[in-house]
Amino acid sequence: MKKYLITLIPVVLLGWQRGPVQENRVLIPTESSLQDDIKPVAAQHRAEELTTRILSNYHYRKIKLNDSLSSAIFDRYIDGIDHSRLYYLASDLEDFEKYRLSFDDYLQNKELAVPFDIYNVFRKRYKERSEYIQALLKEPAPFDFSVDESINTDREKAPWAKSTDELNDTWRKYLKSEALDLKLSGKADTSVVTTLRDRYKNRDRALGRIRTEQVFQMFMNAYAESLDPHTSYMAPTSADRFKQEMSQSLEGIGALLREEDNYIKIVEVIPGGPAFKGKQLKKEDKILAVAQGDEGKMVDIVGWFVDDAVKLIKGPKGTVVRLQILSADALPGTPPKEYRLVREKIKLEEQRAKKEVVSVSASNKTYKVGVIDIPLFYRDFEGAQQKEKEFSSTTRDVQKLITELQQENVDGIVIDLRNNGGGSLTEAVSLTGLFINKGPVVQVKEGQTGDIEVQPDTDPAIAYNGPMAVMVNRFSASASEIFAAAIQDYKRGIIVGEQTYGKGTVQTLIDLNQWVPKETDQLGQVKLTVAKFYRINGSSTQLKGVTPDLDLPTAFKTNEYGEGSQASALPWDQIATARFESTNMITDKILGQLKDKYKHRLNTDEELKTLVKTLDEFKKARENKIVSLQEAKRKVERDEAEKKRLAMKQLGEDSEDEEDTLDGKAVEAPKSDKKKKDIYLTETGRMLVDLIQLSKEPSLAGAKKK
């Protein structure tokens, strides 16, 4: 099979690197002031032409540029510049509206003037906002926290301000909310104002460093991401910065970062790093401030570029970094938490599959359930090519763990794929082969030709043929979905958890300079969606992901994270079913019985009832985006939000030590081996024991062939 990218390509990676990055030269290395307009350069016109040609002709969707697509690009470009609607005025949008149906023409004709003009209007509005902010923060007491007023924290669909005065009042409330957060976190009034001044001065400096290629990249990505969320254009300095900052060392905290809405957000926690082992950070968390050592002063990084933030977070092995984190699941008004991490080299062995044995009691009997946790699908392709005996491989490691678990006489095995974002397709196929005789595992449809390639397991050997369950959640993606779908289609085991991410597309990287070998300027790269994954039953894993046989309670809505949350996600569809023979391990009758038993526990088990109630309250609380700007009311809101967060954490799969919720103090990763109860794993173990018991009833067994 061709070499494809089946996981998301990170913007910046702390302490780990997926693969080599091509060296590029910087197009425009100079900074600009807020008074200067930013203008395109000649090389960007050539890059625009090539990128447009590639996306128009080779993207999986084959969407031609027209007025409809132009409108989508226009909206995405405006949203990318001013997502929270805090800078442009309604009059600006009225003026821009005349360009809505012309963006397709600009792309086809190598025109960049209008997109750059739109951005330069933003720079003008930003300068006006900056002057207002500076004037407000010069006042000795700019905010009255006794006034009973509130603010809506969700501005994604807010109306554009009709006047400067209206925008000023929005910003006054916005700044007051930030100030109140700082005040309630223990900062003195003078320190609150100083922090805000520094924060917005940093934002001014950051905007002054915007280069022409960053504006160009934003415009081209408005086009690319209108086709699908995983297609993108990378300007030369993006790759160059990644190489310079990240490739020299494997030392850090182990997290992927990106900039979003003035915040530094965690894209992924890398298995093997301090953040992964301590279970302190997770996807979508926001980093508000960074401090060096145990006594260093917190440096506010709101509004920073990601590469500047990386310089503070990354550091030598053995040194301490403290992070102030606003959790992804934080309710409006929730205070940030401070965590202490010790930087270290990413230990690749920590990425490898691990096992444990848990006990499950049922019907006056104790069952031993083996659990194999797979953080990602890894494979040492170079070692495999050189035929090294012990090259790193998910399948090889899991096979060894299965043997060890069988020697411990386990009654069943759980494969834990929660938060597994994917990895090697080869490993997803071969891992499936450990549990089935042989046959197809996944189908790949090429966008250009429409050809369908079936990836099979050809080894008839089976490492384990006993009862099994596969645990997934909303962040199980790509290769994880392929494995879970195959196990489900072969009726080989039960799938337990949440609907998965729904990332069923395949990308490839194209260096634009390969198309024009004589070009002296570096033009950048395009990440292009070229193929799509399908299950052996013909259903795509795209968008819908894998629906579990048994749904565990969740804190998220199905469209909150994952492919379904992306407006431009490729649609779900299906192709012909591959020829395969399912097992008799899971029947409709057995699934029906399992659901009945689980439903009974949901209604009678106190832990599960509490979990469902807590999650329902948490989801309801998250829908309320209005927070008070009155100090007394805001404090009550924060206390209530923290209680709900703590209640959920103590019941959830990633429970933290209780200390991390006390007084916002820095907490290091636990040093003891004592683990909190994982209620999700416990319930999955019960389901597996139910399966073991039901499988012994001949009337419930059966087989289906296709």
Residue pairs with C-beta under 8 A, 6 or more apart in sequence:
1 425
1 444
1 453
1 455
2 508
3 508
4 425
4 506
4 507
4 508
4 530
4 531
5 506
5 507
5 508
5 509
5 527
6 422
6 423
6 425
6 478
6 479
6 503
6 506
6 507
6 533
7 18
7 421
7 422
7 423
7 477
7 478
7 479
8 230
8 267
8 268
8 421
8 503
9 18
9 232
9 507
9 509
9 527
10 18
10 256
10 258
10 267
10 268
11 238
11 242
11 256
11 257
11 258
11 259
11 267
11 306
12 241
12 242
12 245
12 246
12 256
12 257
12 258
12 306
12 307
12 310
13 242
13 246
13 255
13 256
13 257
13 270
14 246
14 252
14 253
14 254
14 255
14 256
14 257
14 270
14 273
14 310
14 313
14 314
15 249
15 250
15 251
15 252
15 253
15 254
15 255
15 270
15 273
15 314
15 343
15 345
15 346
16 250
16 252
16 254
16 270
16 272
16 273
16 346
17 246
17 247
17 250
21 239
21 242
21 243
21 247
22 239
22 243
22 511
22 525
23 239
23 240
23 243
24 236
24 237
24 239
24 240
24 522
24 524
25 236
25 240
25 521
25 522
26 236
26 237
26 240
27 41
27 43
27 44
27 211
27 212
27 213
27 235
27 236
27 237
27 521
27 522
28 41
28 211
28 212
28 213
29 211
30 211
31 208
31 209
31 211
32 38
32 208
32 209
32 210
32 211
33 208
34 123
34 126
34 127
34 130
34 204
34 207
34 208
35 127
37 116
37 120
37 123
38 116
38 119
38 120
38 123
38 210
38 211
38 212
38 215
39 116
39 212
40 112
40 113
40 116
40 212
40 215
40 216
41 212
41 213
42 521
43 519
43 521
43 522
43 523
44 112
44 212
44 213
44 216
45 110
45 112
46 110
46 516
46 519
46 521
46 523
47 216
47 220
47 233
47 512
47 523
47 524
48 107
48 110
48 112
48 216
48 220
49 110
50 512
50 515
50 516
50 523
51 220
51 223
51 224
51 233
51 512
51 524
51 526
52 65
52 107
52 108
52 223
54 510
54 512
54 526
54 528
55 223
55 224
55 227
55 231
55 526
55 528
56 63
56 64
56 65
58 447
58 448
58 528
58 530
59 227
59 228
59 231
59 447
59 528
59 529
59 530
60 228
60 447
60 505
60 529
60 530
60 531
60 532
60 570
61 227
61 228
61 447
61 529
61 570
62 447
63 69
63 227
65 104
65 107
65 108
66 104
67 101
67 104
69 104
69 226
70 100
70 101
70 102
70 103
70 104
70 105
71 100
71 101
71 103
72 226
72 568
73 103
73 104
73 107
73 222
73 223
73 226
74 96
74 99
74 100
74 103
74 222
76 222
76 225
76 226
76 568
77 103
77 115
77 118
77 218
77 219
77 222
78 88
78 93
78 96
78 118
80 218
80 221
80 222
81 87
81 88
81 118
81 119
81 122
81 218
82 88
82 122
83 156
83 261
84 155
84 156
84 158
84 261
85 155
85 156
85 158
85 159
85 160
85 161
86 129
86 155
86 167
86 170
86 171
86 174
87 122
87 125
87 126
87 129
87 167
88 121
88 122
88 125
88 160
89 125
89 160
89 161
89 162
89 163
89 164
89 167
90 159
90 160
90 161
90 162
91 162
92 121
92 125
92 160
93 160
96 118
96 121
99 114
99 118
102 114
103 114
103 115
103 223
105 111
106 112
106 114
106 115
107 223
112 216
112 219
115 215
115 219
116 212
116 215
116 219
119 215
119 218
119 219
123 207
126 207
128 164
129 167
129 171
130 200
130 203
130 204
132 168
132 171
133 171
133 175
133 200
134 197
134 200
136 142
136 171
136 172
136 175
137 175
137 193
137 196
137 197
137 200
141 189
142 175
142 176
142 179
142 193
143 175
143 176
143 179
143 180
145 176
145 180
145 183
145 629
145 630
145 631
145 634
146 630
146 631
147 629
147 630
148 628
148 630
148 633
149 173
149 628
149 629
149 630
150 626
150 627
150 628
150 629
151 173
151 174
151 176
151 177
151 626
151 627
151 629
152 158
152 625
152 626
153 177
153 332
153 625
153 626
153 627
154 625
161 167
161 170
173 629
175 196
176 629
177 627
177 629
178 196
178 199
179 192
179 193
179 196
180 629
180 631
180 634
181 335
181 336
182 191
182 192
182 195
182 196
183 189
183 192
183 631
184 335
184 631
184 634
184 635
184 638
185 335
185 336
185 664
186 664
187 195
195 300
198 300
199 300
199 302
199 303
200 303
202 300
202 301
202 302
202 303
202 304
203 262
203 303
206 303
206 304
206 305
206 308
209 305
211 237
213 235
213 236
213 237
213 524
214 235
214 237
216 235
217 233
217 234
217 235
217 238
217 524
220 233
221 232
221 233
223 233
224 231
224 232
224 233
224 526
225 231
225 232
225 568
226 568
227 529
227 568
228 505
228 529
228 566
228 568
228 569
228 570
229 563
229 566
229 568
229 569
230 503
230 505
230 507
230 527
230 529
231 507
231 526
231 527
231 528
231 529
232 526
232 527
233 524
233 525
233 526
233 527
234 524
234 525
234 526
234 527
235 524
236 522
236 523
236 524
238 524
239 524
239 525
241 307
245 307
245 310
245 311
245 314
246 310
249 314
249 345
250 345
250 346
251 314
251 315
251 316
251 317
251 343
251 344
251 345
251 346
252 273
252 313
252 314
252 315
252 343
252 346
253 273
253 274
253 275
253 281
253 313
253 314
253 321
253 323
253 341
253 343
254 269
254 270
254 271
254 272
254 273
254 274
254 275
254 276
254 346
255 266
255 267
255 268
255 269
255 270
255 273
255 275
255 281
256 266
256 267
256 268
256 269
256 270
257 264
257 265
257 266
257 267
257 287
257 306
257 309
257 310
257 313
258 264
258 265
258 267
258 306
259 265
259 304
259 305
259 306
262 302
262 303
263 286
263 287
263 288
263 302
263 326
264 286
264 287
264 301
264 304
264 306
264 309
265 284
265 285
265 286
265 287
266 281
266 282
266 283
266 284
266 285
266 286
266 287
267 283
268 283
268 421
269 275
269 276
269 281
269 282
269 283
269 419
270 276
270 346
270 351
271 350
271 351
271 375
271 376
272 346
272 347
272 348
272 349
272 350
272 351
273 344
273 346
273 350
274 341
274 342
274 343
274 344
274 669
275 281
275 341
276 350
276 375
277 350
277 669
278 339
278 341
278 668
278 669
278 670
279 654
279 656
279 669
280 325
280 339
280 341
280 656
280 660
280 667
280 669
281 323
281 325
281 339
282 327
282 328
282 419
282 654
283 328
283 419
283 475
284 328
284 561
285 325
285 326
285 327
285 328
286 325
286 326
286 328
287 301
287 309
287 313
287 323
287 324
287 325
288 300
288 301
288 302
288 324
288 325
288 326
288 336
289 298
289 299
289 300
289 301
289 302
289 323
289 324
289 336
290 298
290 299
290 301
290 309
290 312
290 313
290 321
290 322
290 323
290 324
291 297
291 298
291 299
291 321
291 322
291 323
291 324
292 312
292 315
292 319
292 320
292 321
292 322
293 319
293 320
293 322
294 320
294 322
294 340
294 666
296 322
298 322
298 324
298 338
299 312
301 308
301 309
301 312
312 321
313 321
313 323
314 343
315 321
315 343
316 343
317 343
317 344
317 345
318 342
318 343
318 344
319 342
319 343
320 340
320 341
320 342
320 343
321 340
321 341
321 343
322 338
322 339
322 340
322 341
322 666
323 338
323 339
323 341
324 336
324 337
324 338
325 336
325 337
325 338
325 339
326 334
326 336
326 337
327 334
327 337
327 645
329 555
329 618
329 622
329 645
329 648
330 336
330 641
330 645
331 618
331 621
331 622
331 624
331 641
331 644
331 645
332 624
332 625
332 626
332 627
332 637
332 641
333 627
333 628
333 634
333 637
333 638
333 641
334 638
334 641
334 642
334 645
335 638
335 642
335 664
336 664
337 660
337 661
337 664
338 664
338 665
338 666
338 667
339 660
339 666
339 667
339 668
340 666
340 667
340 668
341 668
341 669
342 668
348 392
350 375
351 375
351 376
351 378
352 375
352 378
352 392
352 394
352 397
353 372
353 373
353 374
353 375
353 394
353 397
353 398
353 401
354 372
354 373
354 401
355 370
355 371
355 372
355 373
355 401
355 404
355 405
356 370
356 371
356 373
357 368
357 369
357 370
357 371
357 405
357 408
357 410
358 368
358 369
358 371
358 681
358 682
358 685
359 366
359 367
359 368
359 369
360 366
360 367
360 369
360 682
360 685
360 686
360 688
360 689
361 367
362 686
362 689
362 690
362 693
363 693
367 411
367 412
367 685
367 689
367 692
368 408
368 409
368 410
368 411
369 410
369 411
369 412
369 413
369 414
369 685
369 688
369 689
370 401
370 402
370 405
370 408
370 410
370 412
370 413
370 414
371 413
371 414
371 416
371 681
371 685
372 398
372 401
372 402
372 405
372 413
372 414
372 415
372 416
373 416
374 394
374 398
374 415
374 416
374 417
374 420
375 419
375 420
376 394
376 420
376 421
376 422
376 423
377 394
377 420
377 422
377 423
377 424
377 425
377 427
377 428
377 431
377 479
377 480
377 483
378 392
378 393
378 394
378 423
378 424
378 427
379 391
379 392
379 393
379 394
379 423
379 424
379 426
379 427
380 388
380 391
380 392
380 393
381 424
382 391
383 391
383 392
384 391
384 393
393 427
393 430
394 423
394 424
394 427
394 431
395 427
395 430
395 431
395 433
395 434
398 415
398 431
398 434
398 463
399 434
399 463
402 413
402 434
402 463
402 464
403 463
405 413
406 464
411 466
411 467
411 689
411 692
412 466
412 467
412 468
412 469
412 688
412 689
412 691
412 692
413 464
413 466
413 467
413 468
413 469
414 468
414 469
414 470
414 471
414 681
414 684
414 685
414 688
415 468
415 469
415 470
415 471
415 483
415 493
416 471
416 681
417 470
417 471
417 472
417 476
417 480
417 483
417 484
418 471
418 472
418 473
418 475
418 476
418 497
418 653
418 680
419 473
419 475
419 476
420 475
420 476
420 477
420 479
420 480
421 475
421 476
421 477
421 478
421 480
421 501
422 477
422 478
422 479
422 480
422 481
422 503
423 478
423 479
424 479
425 442
425 455
425 479
425 482
427 479
428 441
428 442
428 479
428 480
428 482
428 483
429 441
429 442
429 455
429 456
429 457
429 482
430 457
430 459
431 483
432 441
432 457
432 482
432 483
432 486
432 487
433 441
433 457
433 458
433 459
433 461
434 462
434 463
434 464
435 462
435 463
435 464
435 465
435 468
435 487
435 490
435 492
435 493
436 457
436 462
436 486
436 490
436 492
436 583
437 460
437 462
437 581
438 456
438 457
438 458
438 459
438 460
439 456
439 457
439 490
439 536
439 580
439 581
440 454
440 455
440 456
440 457
440 536
440 578
440 579
440 580
441 455
441 456
441 457
441 482
441 486
441 536
442 454
442 455
442 482
442 485
442 486
442 533
442 534
442 535
442 536
443 452
443 453
443 454
443 455
443 533
443 534
443 535
443 536
443 538
443 575
443 578
444 452
444 453
444 454
444 455
444 506
444 531
444 532
444 533
444 534
445 451
445 452
445 453
445 531
445 532
445 534
445 575
446 452
446 453
446 530
446 531
447 529
447 530
447 531
447 532
448 530
452 534
452 575
452 576
454 536
454 578
467 493
467 585
467 688
467 691
467 692
467 695
468 487
468 492
468 493
468 494
468 688
469 493
469 494
469 495
469 496
469 684
469 687
469 688
469 691
470 483
470 484
470 487
470 488
470 493
470 494
470 495
470 496
471 496
471 497
471 680
471 681
471 684
472 480
472 481
472 484
472 495
472 496
472 497
472 498
472 500
472 546
472 548
473 497
473 498
473 500
473 554
473 653
474 498
474 499
474 500
474 501
474 554
474 556
474 560
474 561
474 562
475 501
475 561
475 562
476 484
476 497
476 500
476 501
476 545
476 546
477 500
477 501
477 502
477 503
477 545
477 562
478 501
478 503
478 504
480 500
481 500
481 501
481 502
481 503
481 504
481 533
481 541
481 545
481 546
482 533
482 541
484 495
484 500
484 546
485 535
485 536
485 539
485 541
485 546
486 492
486 535
486 536
487 493
487 495
488 495
488 546
488 549
489 535
489 536
489 537
489 580
489 582
490 536
490 580
490 582
490 583
491 582
491 583
491 584
491 585
491 586
491 587
491 704
492 582
492 583
492 585
492 586
493 585
493 586
494 549
494 550
494 586
494 591
494 594
494 687
494 688
494 691
495 546
495 547
495 548
495 549
495 550
496 548
496 549
496 550
496 552
496 683
496 684
496 687
497 548
497 551
497 552
497 680
497 684
498 548
498 551
498 552
498 554
498 556
499 544
499 545
499 546
499 547
499 548
499 551
499 558
499 562
500 541
500 545
500 546
500 562
501 545
501 561
501 562
501 563
502 541
502 542
502 543
502 544
502 545
502 562
502 563
502 564
502 569
503 541
503 542
503 545
503 562
503 563
504 532
504 533
504 534
504 540
504 541
504 542
504 543
504 545
504 563
504 570
505 529
505 531
505 532
505 533
505 542
505 570
506 529
506 530
506 531
506 532
506 533
507 527
507 528
507 529
507 530
508 527
508 528
508 530
509 525
509 526
509 527
509 528
510 525
510 526
510 527
510 528
511 525
512 523
512 524
512 525
512 526
513 519
513 522
513 523
516 523
529 570
532 540
532 542
532 570
533 540
533 541
533 542
534 540
534 541
534 574
534 575
535 541
536 577
536 578
536 580
537 577
537 578
538 574
538 575
538 576
538 577
538 578
539 572
539 574
540 572
540 573
540 574
540 575
542 563
542 569
542 570
542 571
542 572
542 573
543 563
543 564
543 569
543 570
543 571
543 572
544 572
545 562
545 563
549 586
549 591
549 594
550 594
550 595
550 598
550 687
552 680
552 683
552 684
553 608
553 611
553 612
553 615
554 615
555 615
555 618
555 619
555 648
555 652
556 619
557 619
558 564
559 565
563 569
577 706
579 706
580 706
581 705
581 706
582 703
582 704
582 705
582 706
583 703
584 701
584 702
584 703
584 704
585 695
586 691
587 700
587 701
587 702
589 699
589 700
589 702
590 691
590 694
590 695
590 700
590 701
593 690
593 694
593 700
594 687
594 690
594 691
594 694
597 687
597 690
598 683
598 687
598 690
601 608
601 683
601 686
602 608
602 609
602 612
603 609
607 651
607 679
607 682
608 679
608 683
610 651
611 651
611 679
614 644
614 647
614 648
614 651
615 648
617 644
618 644
618 645
618 647
618 648
621 641
621 644
627 634
627 637
628 634
628 637
642 661
645 661
646 661
649 655
649 656
649 661
650 658
650 676
651 679
652 679
652 680
653 678
653 679
653 680
653 681
655 676
655 677
655 678
656 667
657 667
657 670
657 676
659 665
659 667
660 667
694 700
695 701
